[in-house]
Amino acid sequence: MKDLDFLTRRRSVPSRLLGAPGPDPDQIEALLAAAVRVPDHGKLIPWRFLRIQGEARGALGELLAARGLERDPASPAAAVEKDRQRFSHAPLVLTVIASLTPGHKVPEQEQLLSGGAVCFALLQGAQALGFGAQWLTGWPAYDPVVKARLGIAANESVLGFIHIGTASAEAPERLRPDVHSLLTDWSP
């Protein structure tokens, strides 16, 4: 049960509480190697990664601030600043991108679920390495202009921006669902 204890202690650390240091290149490689071990029916590899770190985080923030104003010129200054800072806290953001194979015998839903499992595996891996992490999306994940600027093709989608770094405070715990209320037994 000791291994299960690790899993039951998993929590998301809000990205604004994540700072340096982040994973080094060897740790990033180890995280990705662990994440690609998820179920992948048909061995399609229906996902890929985009690393955002260093100065690229600030450049992306400027893009988001400008794009946010294009989308809504009446955006409050606080909203614009939130977009500008969105990627500035965690030293590493691993973007998981769905790159599906339409018309394959493996349904697209299963391919998407595999990508979701990759996102979760990155969260678990980050915690195993002693880092905090948070899986976020938000409007930038769905905006066609932002996606194009990130090099994400029109037929691809962002499954998550996984923010990874060192937590500056303990992650808050939240109320978890009662598993007994979610479980039913089937009988013929």
Contacts in CASP RR format, 6 or more apart in sequence:
PFRMAT RR
TARGET T0000
AUTHOR 0000-0000-0000
METHOD contacts of the structure
MODEL  1
MKDLDFLTRRRSVPSRLLGAPGPDPDQIEALLAAAVRVPDHGKLIPWRFL
RIQGEARGALGELLAARGLERDPASPAAAVEKDRQRFSHAPLVLTVIASL
TPGHKVPEQEQLLSGGAVCFALLQGAQALGFGAQWLTGWPAYDPVVKARL
GIAANESVLGFIHIGTASAEAPERLRPDVHSLLTDWSP
6 127 0 8 1.000
6 128 0 8 1.000
7 124 0 8 1.000
10 123 0 8 1.000
10 124 0 8 1.000
10 127 0 8 1.000
11 171 0 8 1.000
11 172 0 8 1.000
11 173 0 8 1.000
11 174 0 8 1.000
12 123 0 8 1.000
12 133 0 8 1.000
12 134 0 8 1.000
12 135 0 8 1.000
12 171 0 8 1.000
13 132 0 8 1.000
13 133 0 8 1.000
13 134 0 8 1.000
13 165 0 8 1.000
13 167 0 8 1.000
13 171 0 8 1.000
14 134 0 8 1.000
14 171 0 8 1.000
14 172 0 8 1.000
15 86 0 8 1.000
15 89 0 8 1.000
15 90 0 8 1.000
15 134 0 8 1.000
15 136 0 8 1.000
15 163 0 8 1.000
16 89 0 8 1.000
17 89 0 8 1.000
17 167 0 8 1.000
17 168 0 8 1.000
17 169 0 8 1.000
17 171 0 8 1.000
18 89 0 8 1.000
18 90 0 8 1.000
18 91 0 8 1.000
18 131 0 8 1.000
18 132 0 8 1.000
18 133 0 8 1.000
18 134 0 8 1.000
18 163 0 8 1.000
18 164 0 8 1.000
18 165 0 8 1.000
18 166 0 8 1.000
18 167 0 8 1.000
18 168 0 8 1.000
19 89 0 8 1.000
19 90 0 8 1.000
19 91 0 8 1.000
19 165 0 8 1.000
19 166 0 8 1.000
19 167 0 8 1.000
19 168 0 8 1.000
20 91 0 8 1.000
20 165 0 8 1.000
20 166 0 8 1.000
21 91 0 8 1.000
21 165 0 8 1.000
21 166 0 8 1.000
22 90 0 8 1.000
22 91 0 8 1.000
22 92 0 8 1.000
22 131 0 8 1.000
22 164 0 8 1.000
22 165 0 8 1.000
22 166 0 8 1.000
23 31 0 8 1.000
23 92 0 8 1.000
23 126 0 8 1.000
23 129 0 8 1.000
23 131 0 8 1.000
23 164 0 8 1.000
23 165 0 8 1.000
27 129 0 8 1.000
28 51 0 8 1.000
28 92 0 8 1.000
28 94 0 8 1.000
30 129 0 8 1.000
31 94 0 8 1.000
31 122 0 8 1.000
31 125 0 8 1.000
31 126 0 8 1.000
31 129 0 8 1.000
31 164 0 8 1.000
32 49 0 8 1.000
32 94 0 8 1.000
34 121 0 8 1.000
34 124 0 8 1.000
34 125 0 8 1.000
34 128 0 8 1.000
35 118 0 8 1.000
35 121 0 8 1.000
35 122 0 8 1.000
35 125 0 8 1.000
36 45 0 8 1.000
36 118 0 8 1.000
37 121 0 8 1.000
38 114 0 8 1.000
38 115 0 8 1.000
38 116 0 8 1.000
38 117 0 8 1.000
38 118 0 8 1.000
38 121 0 8 1.000
39 114 0 8 1.000
39 117 0 8 1.000
40 46 0 8 1.000
40 114 0 8 1.000
41 106 0 8 1.000
41 110 0 8 1.000
41 111 0 8 1.000
41 114 0 8 1.000
42 104 0 8 1.000
42 105 0 8 1.000
42 106 0 8 1.000
44 100 0 8 1.000
44 101 0 8 1.000
44 104 0 8 1.000
44 106 0 8 1.000
44 111 0 8 1.000
44 114 0 8 1.000
45 99 0 8 1.000
46 98 0 8 1.000
46 99 0 8 1.000
46 100 0 8 1.000
46 101 0 8 1.000
46 111 0 8 1.000
46 112 0 8 1.000
46 114 0 8 1.000
46 115 0 8 1.000
47 96 0 8 1.000
47 97 0 8 1.000
47 98 0 8 1.000
47 99 0 8 1.000
47 114 0 8 1.000
47 115 0 8 1.000
47 118 0 8 1.000
47 159 0 8 1.000
48 96 0 8 1.000
48 97 0 8 1.000
48 99 0 8 1.000
49 94 0 8 1.000
49 95 0 8 1.000
49 96 0 8 1.000
49 97 0 8 1.000
50 94 0 8 1.000
50 95 0 8 1.000
50 97 0 8 1.000
50 150 0 8 1.000
50 151 0 8 1.000
50 152 0 8 1.000
51 92 0 8 1.000
51 93 0 8 1.000
51 94 0 8 1.000
51 95 0 8 1.000
52 60 0 8 1.000
52 87 0 8 1.000
52 92 0 8 1.000
52 93 0 8 1.000
52 94 0 8 1.000
52 95 0 8 1.000
52 161 0 8 1.000
53 91 0 8 1.000
53 92 0 8 1.000
53 93 0 8 1.000
54 91 0 8 1.000
57 87 0 8 1.000
57 88 0 8 1.000
57 93 0 8 1.000
58 84 0 8 1.000
58 87 0 8 1.000
58 88 0 8 1.000
60 86 0 8 1.000
60 87 0 8 1.000
60 150 0 8 1.000
61 83 0 8 1.000
61 84 0 8 1.000
61 85 0 8 1.000
61 86 0 8 1.000
61 87 0 8 1.000
61 88 0 8 1.000
62 84 0 8 1.000
63 146 0 8 1.000
63 149 0 8 1.000
64 83 0 8 1.000
64 84 0 8 1.000
64 86 0 8 1.000
64 87 0 8 1.000
64 140 0 8 1.000
64 146 0 8 1.000
65 80 0 8 1.000
65 81 0 8 1.000
65 83 0 8 1.000
65 84 0 8 1.000
67 83 0 8 1.000
67 140 0 8 1.000
67 143 0 8 1.000
67 145 0 8 1.000
67 146 0 8 1.000
68 75 0 8 1.000
68 79 0 8 1.000
68 80 0 8 1.000
68 83 0 8 1.000
69 75 0 8 1.000
69 80 0 8 1.000
70 145 0 8 1.000
71 139 0 8 1.000
71 143 0 8 1.000
83 140 0 8 1.000
86 140 0 8 1.000
87 93 0 8 1.000
87 161 0 8 1.000
87 163 0 8 1.000
89 163 0 8 1.000
90 133 0 8 1.000
90 134 0 8 1.000
90 163 0 8 1.000
90 164 0 8 1.000
90 165 0 8 1.000
91 164 0 8 1.000
91 165 0 8 1.000
92 163 0 8 1.000
92 164 0 8 1.000
92 165 0 8 1.000
93 161 0 8 1.000
93 162 0 8 1.000
93 163 0 8 1.000
93 164 0 8 1.000
94 122 0 8 1.000
94 161 0 8 1.000
94 162 0 8 1.000
94 164 0 8 1.000
95 150 0 8 1.000
95 158 0 8 1.000
95 160 0 8 1.000
95 161 0 8 1.000
95 162 0 8 1.000
96 115 0 8 1.000
96 116 0 8 1.000
96 118 0 8 1.000
96 119 0 8 1.000
96 122 0 8 1.000
96 158 0 8 1.000
96 159 0 8 1.000
96 160 0 8 1.000
96 162 0 8 1.000
97 152 0 8 1.000
97 156 0 8 1.000
97 157 0 8 1.000
97 158 0 8 1.000
97 159 0 8 1.000
98 111 0 8 1.000
98 112 0 8 1.000
98 115 0 8 1.000
98 156 0 8 1.000
98 157 0 8 1.000
98 158 0 8 1.000
98 159 0 8 1.000
99 153 0 8 1.000
99 155 0 8 1.000
99 156 0 8 1.000
100 108 0 8 1.000
100 111 0 8 1.000
100 112 0 8 1.000
100 155 0 8 1.000
100 156 0 8 1.000
101 111 0 8 1.000
102 108 0 8 1.000
104 111 0 8 1.000
112 159 0 8 1.000
115 159 0 8 1.000
116 159 0 8 1.000
118 159 0 8 1.000
119 135 0 8 1.000
119 159 0 8 1.000
119 160 0 8 1.000
119 162 0 8 1.000
120 135 0 8 1.000
122 133 0 8 1.000
122 135 0 8 1.000
122 162 0 8 1.000
122 164 0 8 1.000
123 133 0 8 1.000
123 134 0 8 1.000
123 135 0 8 1.000
123 162 0 8 1.000
125 133 0 8 1.000
126 132 0 8 1.000
126 133 0 8 1.000
126 162 0 8 1.000
126 164 0 8 1.000
126 165 0 8 1.000
127 133 0 8 1.000
131 164 0 8 1.000
131 165 0 8 1.000
131 166 0 8 1.000
131 167 0 8 1.000
132 164 0 8 1.000
132 165 0 8 1.000
132 166 0 8 1.000
132 167 0 8 1.000
132 171 0 8 1.000
133 162 0 8 1.000
133 163 0 8 1.000
133 164 0 8 1.000
133 165 0 8 1.000
134 162 0 8 1.000
134 163 0 8 1.000
135 160 0 8 1.000
135 161 0 8 1.000
135 162 0 8 1.000
135 163 0 8 1.000
136 160 0 8 1.000
136 161 0 8 1.000
136 162 0 8 1.000
136 163 0 8 1.000
137 158 0 8 1.000
137 159 0 8 1.000
137 160 0 8 1.000
137 161 0 8 1.000
140 146 0 8 1.000
140 158 0 8 1.000
140 161 0 8 1.000
141 147 0 8 1.000
141 157 0 8 1.000
141 158 0 8 1.000
141 160 0 8 1.000
141 161 0 8 1.000
142 157 0 8 1.000
142 158 0 8 1.000
144 154 0 8 1.000
147 154 0 8 1.000
147 156 0 8 1.000
147 157 0 8 1.000
147 158 0 8 1.000
148 154 0 8 1.000
150 158 0 8 1.000
152 158 0 8 1.000
END
